[in-house]
Amino acid sequence: MRYEAIKNIANRFSLDKNDVKQLFGISESTQFRYEKQNSVLKPAIADRLERFSRIYNQALELFEDEKETQRWLSTPKAALEGNSPLKALATDAGAKLVEQILYRAEYGIFG
């Protein structure tokens, strides 16, 4: 995977360099290097990108609309202590919570 994939996500979600740093664990200087060379991502960063893609696709399947999916991922949720799912995806534990929320919504499990 190349940095271009992260750049596309950043553009789609209007993420700034700090957001990309938090979500994918890439410092601003490394982002600059990756962007300049469109480098292949390190395995840990590629894993975070795969995690984001998996959850994005899960949400897209549920909402069946790209704009609604983006809105849902960007909106703070009480179940995530007031954080947006996008912010929660920065950690493995947060990503698991987002997956659980999506699963529960898909199967009508509330409470």
C-alpha distances in whole Angstrom, upper triangle without the diagonal:
4,7,8,7,9,12,12,13,15,17,18,19,21,19,20,19,21,20,16,17,19,16,13,15,14,18,19,19,15,14,17,15,11,13,15,13,10,8,6,6,9,9,11,9,6,10,11,9,9,13,13,12,15,17,17,17,20,22,21,23,26,27,26,25,22,25,26,23,22,26,26,23,24,28,29,30,33,32,29,32,32,28,26,23,20,22,22,19,18,20,20,23,23,20,23,25,24,23,27,28,26,27,31,31,30,33,35,35,37,38
4,5,6,8,9,11,12,14,15,17,18,19,18,18,17,19,18,14,16,18,16,13,15,13,16,16,16,13,12,13,12,8,9,12,10,6,6,4,5,9,11,13,10,8,12,13,10,12,15,15,14,17,19,18,19,22,23,23,25,28,28,27,26,23,25,27,24,22,26,26,23,24,28,29,31,34,33,30,32,32,28,26,24,20,22,23,19,19,21,21,25,24,22,25,27,25,25,29,29,28,30,33,32,32,35,37,37,38,40
4,5,5,6,9,10,11,12,14,16,16,14,15,13,16,15,11,13,15,14,11,13,10,13,13,13,10,8,10,10,6,6,9,9,5,6,6,6,10,12,13,10,9,13,12,10,13,15,14,14,17,19,18,19,22,23,23,25,27,27,27,25,22,23,25,23,20,24,25,21,22,25,27,29,32,31,28,30,29,26,23,22,18,20,21,18,17,20,21,24,23,21,24,26,24,25,28,29,27,29,32,32,32,35,37,37,38,39
4,5,5,6,9,10,10,12,14,15,14,15,14,17,16,13,15,17,15,13,16,14,16,15,16,13,11,12,12,9,7,10,10,6,8,9,10,13,15,16,13,12,15,14,11,14,16,15,14,17,19,17,18,22,22,21,24,26,26,25,23,20,21,24,21,19,22,24,21,21,25,27,29,32,32,29,31,30,26,24,22,19,21,22,19,19,22,23,26,25,22,26,27,25,25,29,29,27,29,32,32,31,34,36,37,38,39
4,5,5,6,9,10,11,13,14,13,15,14,17,15,12,14,16,13,12,15,13,16,16,18,15,12,14,15,11,11,14,13,10,11,10,10,13,14,15,11,10,13,12,8,10,13,11,10,14,15,13,15,18,18,18,20,23,22,22,20,17,19,21,18,16,20,21,18,19,22,24,26,30,29,26,29,28,24,21,19,16,18,20,16,17,19,20,23,22,19,22,24,21,22,25,25,23,26,29,28,27,31,33,33,34,36
4,5,5,6,9,10,11,12,10,11,11,13,11,8,11,12,10,8,11,10,13,13,15,13,10,12,13,10,10,13,13,10,11,11,10,12,14,13,10,9,12,10,7,10,12,10,10,14,15,13,15,18,18,18,21,23,22,22,21,17,18,20,17,15,18,19,16,16,20,22,24,27,26,24,26,25,21,18,17,13,15,17,14,14,17,18,21,19,17,21,22,20,20,24,24,23,25,28,27,27,30,32,32,33,34
4,5,5,6,9,10,10,9,10,10,13,12,9,12,14,12,11,14,12,14,13,14,13,9,11,13,10,8,12,13,10,12,13,12,15,17,17,13,13,16,14,11,14,16,13,13,17,18,15,18,21,20,20,23,25,24,23,21,18,18,21,18,16,19,20,17,17,21,23,25,29,28,26,28,26,22,20,19,15,17,19,17,16,20,21,24,22,20,24,25,22,23,27,27,25,28,30,29,29,33,34,35,35,36
4,5,5,6,9,10,10,12,13,15,13,11,15,16,14,13,16,15,17,16,18,17,13,15,16,13,11,15,15,12,14,15,14,17,19,19,15,14,17,15,11,14,15,13,12,16,16,13,15,18,18,17,20,22,21,20,18,14,15,18,16,13,17,18,16,16,20,22,25,28,28,25,28,26,22,19,18,15,17,19,17,17,21,22,25,22,20,23,25,22,22,26,25,23,26,29,27,27,31,32,33,33,35
4,5,5,6,8,8,11,12,14,11,9,13,14,11,11,14,14,16,16,18,17,13,16,18,15,13,17,18,14,16,16,14,17,18,17,14,13,15,12,9,12,13,9,9,13,13,10,13,16,15,14,18,19,18,18,16,13,13,15,13,10,14,15,12,13,16,19,21,24,24,22,24,22,19,16,14,11,14,16,13,14,17,19,21,19,17,20,21,18,19,22,22,20,23,25,24,24,28,29,30,30,32
4,6,5,6,5,7,8,11,8,7,11,12,10,11,13,13,14,13,16,15,12,14,16,14,12,16,17,15,16,17,15,18,19,18,14,15,17,14,12,15,15,12,13,16,16,13,16,19,17,17,21,22,21,21,19,15,15,17,15,12,14,16,13,12,16,18,21,24,24,22,23,22,18,15,15,11,13,16,14,14,18,20,22,19,18,22,22,19,21,24,23,22,25,27,26,26,30,31,31,31,33
4,6,5,6,9,11,13,11,11,14,16,14,14,17,16,17,16,18,18,14,15,18,16,13,16,18,15,18,19,18,21,22,21,18,18,20,17,15,17,18,15,15,18,18,15,17,20,19,18,21,23,21,21,18,14,14,16,15,12,14,17,15,13,17,20,23,26,27,24,26,24,20,17,17,14,16,19,17,18,21,23,25,22,21,25,25,22,23,27,25,24,27,29,27,28,31,32,33,33,34
4,6,8,11,13,15,13,12,16,16,14,15,18,18,20,19,21,21,17,19,21,18,16,20,21,18,20,21,19,22,23,22,19,18,20,17,14,16,17,13,13,16,15,12,14,17,15,14,18,19,17,17,14,10,10,13,11,8,11,14,12,11,15,18,20,24,24,22,25,22,19,16,15,12,15,18,16,17,21,22,24,21,19,23,23,19,21,24,23,21,24,26,24,24,28,29,30,30,32
4,5,9,12,13,10,10,14,14,12,14,17,17,19,18,21,20,17,19,21,19,17,21,22,20,21,22,20,22,23,21,18,18,19,16,14,16,16,12,13,16,14,12,15,17,14,14,18,18,17,17,15,11,10,12,11,7,9,11,9,8,12,14,17,21,21,19,21,19,16,12,12,9,12,15,14,15,18,20,22,18,17,21,20,17,19,22,20,19,23,24,22,23,27,27,28,28,29
4,7,10,11,9,10,14,14,13,15,17,17,18,16,19,19,16,17,20,18,16,20,22,19,22,22,21,23,24,23,19,20,21,18,16,19,19,15,16,19,18,15,18,20,18,18,22,22,20,21,18,14,13,15,14,10,12,14,12,10,13,16,19,23,23,21,22,20,17,14,15,12,13,17,16,16,20,22,24,21,20,23,23,20,22,25,23,22,26,28,26,27,30,31,31,31,32
4,7,8,5,6,10,10,10,11,13,13,14,13,16,16,13,15,18,16,15,18,20,18,20,20,18,20,22,20,16,18,19,15,14,17,17,14,15,19,17,15,19,20,19,19,23,23,21,22,20,16,15,17,15,12,13,15,12,10,14,15,19,22,22,19,21,18,15,13,14,10,11,14,14,13,17,20,21,18,18,22,21,19,21,24,23,22,26,27,26,27,30,31,31,31,31
4,5,5,6,9,10,11,12,13,12,12,10,13,14,11,12,16,15,14,17,19,18,19,21,19,20,22,20,17,19,20,17,16,20,19,16,18,22,20,19,22,24,22,23,26,27,25,26,24,20,19,21,19,16,17,19,16,13,16,18,21,24,25,22,22,20,17,15,16,13,13,16,16,15,18,21,23,20,20,24,24,22,24,27,26,26,29,31,29,31,34,34,34,34,34
4,5,5,6,9,10,10,11,9,8,6,10,10,8,9,13,12,11,14,17,16,17,18,16,18,20,18,15,17,19,16,15,19,19,17,19,22,21,20,23,25,24,25,28,29,28,29,26,23,22,24,22,18,20,21,18,16,19,20,23,26,26,23,24,22,18,17,18,14,14,17,16,14,17,21,23,20,20,24,25,23,25,28,27,27,30,32,31,32,36,36,36,35,36
4,5,5,6,9,10,10,9,8,7,11,12,10,12,15,15,15,18,20,19,19,20,18,19,20,18,15,18,19,16,16,20,19,17,19,22,21,20,24,25,24,25,28,29,28,29,27,24,23,24,22,19,20,20,17,15,18,18,21,23,24,20,21,19,16,15,16,13,11,15,14,12,15,19,20,18,19,22,22,21,24,26,26,26,29,31,30,31,35,35,34,34,34
4,5,5,6,8,9,10,10,10,14,14,11,14,17,16,15,19,21,19,20,20,17,18,20,17,14,16,17,13,13,17,16,13,16,19,17,16,20,21,20,21,25,25,24,25,23,20,19,20,18,15,16,17,14,12,14,15,18,20,21,17,18,17,13,12,13,9,8,12,11,9,13,16,18,15,16,19,19,18,20,23,22,22,25,27,26,28,31,31,31,30,30
4,5,5,6,7,7,8,8,12,11,8,12,14,12,12,16,17,15,16,16,14,15,16,14,11,13,14,11,11,14,14,12,14,17,16,16,19,21,20,21,24,25,24,25,23,20,20,21,19,16,18,18,15,14,17,18,20,23,23,19,21,19,16,14,14,10,10,13,11,9,13,16,18,16,16,19,20,18,20,23,23,23,26,28,27,28,31,32,32,31,32
4,6,6,5,5,5,7,10,9,8,11,13,13,13,16,18,17,16,17,14,14,16,13,10,14,14,11,12,16,15,14,17,19,19,18,22,23,22,24,27,27,27,29,27,24,23,24,22,19,21,21,17,16,19,19,21,24,23,20,21,20,16,16,16,12,11,13,12,9,12,15,18,16,16,20,21,19,22,24,24,25,27,29,29,30,33,34,33,33,33
4,6,5,7,9,10,14,13,12,15,17,16,17,20,21,20,19,19,16,16,17,13,11,14,14,11,12,15,14,13,16,18,17,17,20,21,21,22,25,26,25,27,26,23,22,23,20,18,19,19,15,14,17,16,18,20,20,16,17,17,13,13,13,10,8,10,9,6,9,13,14,12,13,17,17,16,19,21,21,22,24,26,26,28,30,31,30,30,29
4,6,8,11,12,15,14,12,16,18,16,16,20,21,18,18,18,14,15,15,12,10,12,11,8,9,12,10,9,12,14,13,13,17,18,17,19,22,22,22,24,23,20,20,20,17,15,17,16,13,12,15,15,17,20,19,15,17,17,13,12,11,7,7,8,6,4,8,11,13,11,11,14,15,14,16,19,19,19,22,24,23,25,27,28,28,28,28
4,6,9,11,14,11,10,14,15,13,14,18,18,16,15,14,11,11,11,9,6,9,9,6,7,10,10,9,12,14,14,14,17,19,19,20,23,24,24,25,24,21,22,23,19,17,20,19,15,16,19,19,21,23,22,19,20,20,16,15,14,11,10,11,9,7,9,11,14,13,12,16,17,16,17,21,21,21,23,26,26,26,29,31,30,30,31
4,7,10,12,10,10,13,14,13,15,18,18,17,15,15,11,11,12,9,7,10,11,8,10,13,13,12,15,17,17,18,21,22,22,24,26,27,28,29,28,25,25,26,23,21,23,22,18,18,21,21,22,24,23,20,21,21,18,17,16,13,12,13,11,8,10,12,15,14,14,17,19,18,20,23,23,24,26,28,29,29,32,33,32,32,32
4,6,8,6,6,10,10,9,11,14,15,14,13,13,10,10,12,10,8,11,12,10,11,15,15,14,17,19,20,20,23,24,24,25,28,29,29,30,29,26,26,27,24,22,24,24,20,20,23,23,25,27,27,23,24,24,20,20,19,15,14,16,14,11,13,16,19,18,18,21,22,22,23,26,27,26,29,31,31,32,35,36,36,35,36
4,5,5,6,9,10,10,12,14,15,15,14,15,13,13,15,13,11,15,16,14,15,19,19,18,20,23,23,23,26,28,27,29,31,32,32,33,32,28,28,29,27,24,26,26,23,22,24,24,27,29,28,25,25,25,21,21,21,18,16,18,17,14,16,19,21,20,20,24,25,24,26,29,29,29,32,34,34,35,38,39,38,38,38
4,5,5,6,9,10,10,12,14,14,15,16,14,15,18,16,14,17,19,17,17,20,21,19,22,25,24,24,27,29,28,29,32,33,33,33,31,28,28,29,27,24,25,26,23,22,25,25,28,30,30,26,27,26,22,22,22,19,17,20,19,16,19,22,24,23,23,26,27,26,28,31,31,31,34,36,35,36,39,40,40,39,40
4,5,5,6,9,10,11,13,14,13,16,14,15,18,17,15,18,20,18,19,22,23,22,24,27,27,27,29,31,31,32,35,36,36,36,34,31,31,32,30,27,29,30,26,25,28,29,31,34,33,30,30,30,26,26,26,22,21,23,22,19,21,24,27,26,26,29,30,29,31,34,34,34,37,39,39,39,42,44,43,43,43
4,5,5,6,8,10,11,11,10,12,10,11,14,14,11,14,17,15,16,19,20,19,21,24,25,24,27,29,29,30,33,34,34,34,33,29,30,31,29,26,28,29,25,25,28,28,31,33,33,29,30,29,26,25,24,21,20,22,20,17,19,22,25,24,24,27,29,27,29,32,32,32,34,37,37,37,40,42,41,41,42
4,5,5,6,8,10,10,10,12,10,12,15,14,11,14,16,15,14,18,19,17,19,22,23,22,24,27,27,27,30,32,31,31,30,26,26,28,26,23,25,26,23,22,25,26,29,31,31,27,29,28,24,23,22,19,18,21,18,16,19,21,24,23,22,26,27,26,27,31,31,30,33,35,35,35,38,40,40,40,40
4,6,5,6,9,10,10,13,13,15,18,18,15,17,20,18,17,21,22,21,22,26,26,25,27,30,30,30,33,35,34,34,32,28,28,31,28,25,28,29,26,24,28,29,32,34,34,31,32,31,27,26,26,22,22,24,22,20,23,25,28,27,26,30,31,29,31,34,34,33,36,39,38,38,42,43,43,43,44
4,5,5,6,8,8,11,11,13,16,17,14,16,19,18,18,21,23,22,23,26,27,26,28,31,31,31,34,36,35,36,34,30,30,33,30,27,30,31,28,27,31,31,34,37,36,33,34,33,29,28,28,24,24,26,23,21,24,26,29,28,27,30,32,31,32,35,36,35,37,40,40,40,43,44,44,45,45
4,6,5,5,5,8,8,10,14,14,12,13,16,16,14,17,20,19,19,23,24,23,25,28,28,28,31,33,32,32,31,27,28,30,27,25,28,29,25,25,29,30,32,35,34,31,33,32,28,26,25,22,22,24,21,19,22,23,27,26,25,28,30,28,29,32,33,32,34,37,37,37,40,41,42,42,43
4,6,5,7,10,11,14,17,17,14,15,18,17,15,19,21,19,20,23,24,23,25,28,28,27,30,32,32,31,29,25,26,29,26,24,26,28,25,24,28,29,32,35,35,31,33,32,28,26,25,22,22,24,22,20,23,25,28,27,26,29,31,29,30,33,33,32,35,37,37,37,40,42,42,42,43
4,6,8,12,13,16,19,20,17,18,21,21,19,22,24,23,23,27,28,26,28,31,31,31,34,36,35,35,33,29,29,32,30,27,30,32,28,28,31,33,35,39,38,35,37,35,32,30,29,25,26,28,26,24,27,29,32,31,29,33,34,32,33,37,37,36,38,41,40,40,44,45,46,46,47
4,5,9,11,14,17,19,16,16,20,20,18,21,24,23,23,26,28,26,28,31,31,31,33,36,35,35,33,29,30,33,31,28,31,33,29,29,33,34,37,40,39,36,38,37,33,31,30,26,27,29,26,24,27,28,32,31,29,32,34,33,33,37,37,36,38,41,40,40,43,45,46,46,47
4,7,9,12,15,17,14,14,17,17,15,17,20,19,19,22,24,23,24,27,28,27,30,32,32,31,29,26,27,30,27,25,28,29,26,26,30,32,34,37,36,33,35,34,31,28,27,23,25,26,23,22,25,26,29,28,26,29,32,30,30,34,34,32,35,38,37,37,40,42,42,43,44
4,6,9,12,14,12,12,15,16,14,16,19,19,19,22,24,23,24,27,28,28,30,33,33,32,31,28,29,31,28,26,30,30,27,27,31,32,34,37,36,33,35,34,31,29,27,24,25,26,23,21,23,24,28,27,25,28,31,29,29,33,34,32,34,37,37,37,40,42,42,43,44
4,7,9,12,10,9,13,14,12,14,17,17,17,19,22,22,22,25,27,26,28,31,31,31,30,27,29,31,27,26,29,30,26,27,31,32,33,36,35,32,34,34,30,28,26,23,24,25,21,20,22,22,26,26,23,26,29,27,27,31,32,30,32,35,35,35,38,40,40,41,42
4,6,8,6,6,9,10,9,11,14,14,15,17,19,19,21,23,24,25,27,29,30,29,29,26,27,29,25,24,27,27,24,24,28,29,30,33,32,28,31,31,27,25,23,20,21,21,18,16,18,18,22,22,20,23,25,24,24,28,29,28,29,32,33,32,35,37,37,38,39
4,6,5,6,9,10,11,12,14,15,16,18,20,21,22,24,26,27,28,30,31,32,31,28,30,31,27,26,29,29,25,26,29,30,31,33,31,28,30,31,27,26,24,21,21,21,18,16,17,17,21,21,20,22,25,24,24,28,29,28,30,33,33,33,36,38,37,38,39
4,5,5,6,9,10,10,12,14,15,16,18,20,21,22,24,25,27,29,30,30,30,27,29,30,27,26,29,28,24,26,29,29,30,32,30,27,29,30,26,25,23,20,21,20,17,15,16,15,19,20,18,20,23,22,22,25,27,26,27,30,31,31,33,35,35,36,37
4,5,5,7,9,10,11,13,14,15,17,18,20,21,23,24,26,27,29,29,29,27,28,29,25,24,27,26,22,23,26,26,27,29,27,24,26,27,23,22,20,18,18,17,14,12,12,12,16,16,15,17,20,20,20,23,25,24,25,28,29,29,32,34,33,34,34
4,5,5,6,9,10,11,12,14,16,16,18,20,21,22,24,26,27,27,27,24,25,26,23,21,24,23,20,21,24,24,25,28,26,23,25,25,22,20,18,16,16,16,13,11,12,13,16,16,15,17,20,19,19,23,24,23,25,28,28,28,31,33,32,33,34
4,5,5,6,9,10,10,12,14,15,16,18,20,21,22,24,25,26,25,23,24,25,22,21,24,23,20,21,25,25,26,29,27,24,27,27,23,22,19,17,17,17,14,13,14,14,17,17,15,17,20,19,19,22,24,23,24,27,28,27,30,32,32,33,34
4,5,5,6,9,10,10,12,14,15,16,18,20,21,23,24,25,25,23,25,25,21,21,24,22,19,21,24,24,24,27,24,22,25,25,22,20,17,15,16,15,12,11,11,10,14,15,12,14,17,16,16,19,21,20,21,24,25,25,27,29,29,30,31
4,5,5,6,9,10,11,12,14,15,17,18,20,21,22,23,23,20,22,22,19,18,20,19,16,17,20,20,21,23,22,19,21,22,18,17,14,12,12,12,8,8,9,9,12,12,10,13,15,14,14,18,19,18,20,23,23,23,26,28,27,28,29
4,5,5,6,9,10,10,12,14,15,16,18,20,21,21,21,18,20,21,17,16,19,18,15,17,20,21,22,25,23,20,23,23,19,17,14,12,14,14,10,10,12,12,15,14,12,15,17,15,15,19,20,18,20,23,23,23,26,28,28,29,30
4,5,5,6,9,10,10,12,14,15,16,18,20,20,20,18,20,21,17,17,20,19,16,18,21,22,23,25,23,21,24,24,21,19,15,14,16,15,11,12,13,12,15,15,11,14,16,15,14,17,19,17,18,22,22,21,24,26,26,28,29
4,5,5,6,8,10,11,12,14,15,17,18,19,20,18,20,19,16,16,18,17,14,16,19,19,19,22,20,17,21,21,18,16,12,11,13,12,8,10,10,9,12,11,8,10,13,11,10,14,15,14,15,19,19,19,21,24,23,24,26
4,6,5,6,9,10,11,12,14,15,16,17,17,15,16,16,13,12,15,14,11,13,16,17,17,20,19,16,19,19,16,13,10,8,11,10,7,9,11,10,13,11,8,11,13,11,11,14,15,13,16,19,18,18,21,23,23,24,25
4,6,5,6,9,10,10,12,14,15,15,15,13,15,16,12,12,16,15,12,15,18,19,20,23,21,19,23,22,19,16,13,11,14,14,10,13,14,14,16,15,11,14,15,13,12,16,16,14,16,19,19,18,21,23,24,25,27
4,6,5,6,9,10,11,13,14,15,16,14,17,17,13,14,17,15,13,16,18,20,19,22,20,19,22,22,19,17,13,13,15,14,11,14,14,13,15,14,10,11,14,11,9,13,14,12,13,16,16,15,18,21,21,23,24
4,5,5,6,8,10,11,12,14,14,13,15,14,10,11,14,12,10,13,15,16,16,18,16,15,19,19,16,13,10,10,13,11,9,12,13,12,13,11,8,9,11,8,7,10,11,9,11,14,13,13,16,18,18,19,21
4,5,5,6,9,10,10,11,11,9,12,11,8,8,11,10,8,11,14,16,16,19,18,17,20,19,16,13,10,9,13,13,10,13,15,15,16,14,11,13,14,10,10,13,13,10,13,16,14,14,17,19,20,21,23
4,5,5,6,9,10,10,11,10,13,12,9,11,14,13,11,15,17,19,19,22,20,19,23,22,20,17,13,13,17,16,14,17,18,17,18,17,13,14,16,12,11,14,14,11,12,16,14,13,16,19,20,21,24
4,5,5,6,9,10,12,12,14,13,9,12,14,12,11,15,16,18,17,20,18,17,21,21,19,16,12,13,17,15,13,17,17,16,17,15,12,12,13,10,8,11,11,7,9,12,11,9,13,15,16,18,20
4,5,5,6,8,9,9,11,9,6,9,11,8,8,12,13,15,14,17,16,16,19,19,17,13,10,12,15,14,13,17,18,17,17,15,12,13,13,9,9,11,10,7,9,12,10,9,13,14,16,17,19
4,5,5,5,6,6,9,8,6,9,11,10,10,13,15,18,17,21,19,19,23,22,19,16,13,14,17,17,16,19,20,20,21,18,15,17,17,13,12,15,14,10,12,15,12,11,15,16,18,20,22
4,6,5,8,9,12,11,9,12,14,13,13,17,18,20,19,22,21,21,24,24,22,19,16,17,20,19,18,21,22,21,22,20,17,17,17,14,12,14,14,10,11,13,11,9,13,15,17,19,22
4,6,9,10,12,10,8,12,13,11,12,16,16,18,17,19,18,19,22,21,20,17,15,16,20,19,18,21,22,21,21,19,16,16,16,13,11,13,11,8,9,11,8,6,10,11,14,15,19
4,5,8,9,6,6,10,10,9,11,14,14,17,16,19,18,19,22,21,20,16,14,16,19,19,18,22,23,23,23,20,18,19,18,14,14,15,13,10,12,13,10,9,13,13,16,17,20
4,7,9,8,8,11,12,12,14,16,17,20,20,23,22,23,26,24,23,19,17,18,22,22,20,24,25,25,25,23,20,21,21,17,16,18,16,13,15,16,13,12,15,16,19,20,23
4,6,5,6,9,10,11,12,14,16,19,19,23,22,22,25,24,22,18,17,17,21,21,20,23,25,25,26,23,21,22,22,18,18,20,18,15,17,19,15,14,18,19,21,22,25
4,5,5,6,9,10,11,12,14,18,19,22,22,22,25,23,20,17,15,15,18,19,18,21,23,24,25,22,19,21,21,17,17,20,18,15,18,20,17,16,20,21,23,24,26
4,5,5,6,9,10,11,12,16,17,21,22,21,23,21,19,15,15,14,18,19,19,21,24,25,25,22,20,23,22,18,19,21,19,16,20,21,18,18,22,22,24,24,26
4,5,5,6,9,10,11,14,15,18,19,19,21,19,17,14,13,14,17,18,18,21,23,24,24,21,19,21,19,16,17,19,16,13,17,18,14,15,18,18,20,20,23
4,5,5,6,9,10,13,14,17,17,17,20,18,16,12,11,11,15,15,14,18,20,20,21,18,16,17,17,13,14,16,13,11,14,16,13,13,17,17,19,19,22
4,5,5,6,9,12,14,18,18,17,19,17,15,11,10,9,13,14,14,16,19,20,21,17,16,18,17,14,15,18,15,14,17,19,16,17,20,21,22,22,24
4,6,5,6,10,12,15,16,15,18,15,13,10,10,10,13,15,15,18,20,21,22,18,17,19,18,14,16,18,15,14,18,18,16,17,20,20,21,20,22
4,5,5,8,9,13,13,13,15,13,12,8,8,9,12,13,13,16,18,19,19,15,14,16,14,11,13,14,11,10,14,15,12,14,17,17,18,17,19
4,6,8,9,13,13,11,14,12,10,6,5,5,9,10,10,13,15,16,16,13,11,14,13,9,11,14,11,11,14,15,14,15,18,19,19,19,20
4,7,9,13,14,12,14,11,9,5,6,6,8,10,11,13,16,18,18,14,14,17,15,12,15,17,14,14,18,19,17,18,22,21,22,21,22
4,6,10,12,10,12,9,8,5,7,8,10,11,13,15,17,19,18,15,15,17,15,12,15,16,13,14,18,17,15,18,21,20,20,19,19
4,7,9,7,8,5,5,4,7,9,9,10,12,14,16,18,17,13,14,16,13,12,15,16,13,14,18,17,16,19,21,20,20,18,18
4,5,5,7,5,6,6,7,10,11,10,13,15,16,17,15,12,13,14,11,10,13,13,10,12,15,14,13,16,18,17,16,14,14
4,5,5,5,7,9,10,14,13,12,15,17,17,18,16,13,15,15,12,12,15,14,11,14,16,15,14,18,19,18,16,13,12
4,6,7,8,10,10,13,13,11,14,16,15,16,13,11,12,12,8,9,12,10,8,11,13,12,12,16,17,16,14,11,10
4,5,5,7,7,10,9,7,11,12,12,13,11,8,10,11,8,8,12,11,9,12,15,14,14,18,19,18,17,15,14
4,6,9,10,13,11,10,13,14,14,16,13,10,13,14,11,12,15,15,13,16,18,17,18,21,22,21,19,17,15
4,7,9,12,10,10,14,15,15,17,15,12,15,16,13,13,16,16,14,16,19,18,18,21,23,22,20,18,17
4,6,8,6,7,10,11,12,15,13,10,12,14,11,11,14,15,13,15,18,18,18,21,23,22,21,19,18
4,5,5,6,9,11,13,15,14,10,11,14,11,9,13,14,12,13,17,17,16,18,21,21,20,19,19
4,5,5,6,9,11,12,12,8,8,10,9,6,9,11,10,10,14,14,14,16,19,19,18,17,18
4,5,5,7,10,12,13,9,9,12,12,9,12,14,13,13,16,18,17,19,22,22,22,21,22
4,5,6,8,11,12,8,9,13,12,10,13,15,14,15,18,19,19,21,24,24,23,22,22
4,5,6,8,8,4,6,9,8,7,10,12,12,13,16,17,17,19,21,22,21,20,20
4,5,7,8,5,5,8,9,8,10,12,13,13,15,17,18,19,22,22,22,22,22
4,7,9,7,7,11,12,11,13,16,16,17,19,21,21,23,25,26,25,25,25
4,5,5,6,9,10,11,12,14,15,17,18,20,21,22,24,26,24,24,24
4,5,5,6,9,10,11,12,14,15,16,18,20,21,23,24,22,23,23
4,5,5,6,9,10,11,13,14,15,17,19,20,21,22,20,20,20
4,5,5,6,9,10,11,12,14,15,17,18,20,21,19,19,19
4,5,5,6,9,10,11,12,14,15,16,18,20,19,19,19
4,5,5,6,9,10,10,12,14,15,17,18,16,17,17
4,5,5,6,9,10,10,12,14,15,16,14,14,14
4,5,5,6,9,10,11,12,14,15,14,14,15
4,5,5,6,9,10,10,12,14,13,14,16
4,5,5,6,9,10,11,12,10,11,12
4,5,5,6,9,10,10,9,9,11
4,5,5,6,9,10,10,11,13
4,5,5,6,8,8,10,13
4,5,5,6,5,7,9
4,5,5,6,7,10
4,6,8,10,14
4,6,9,12
4,6,10
4,7
4
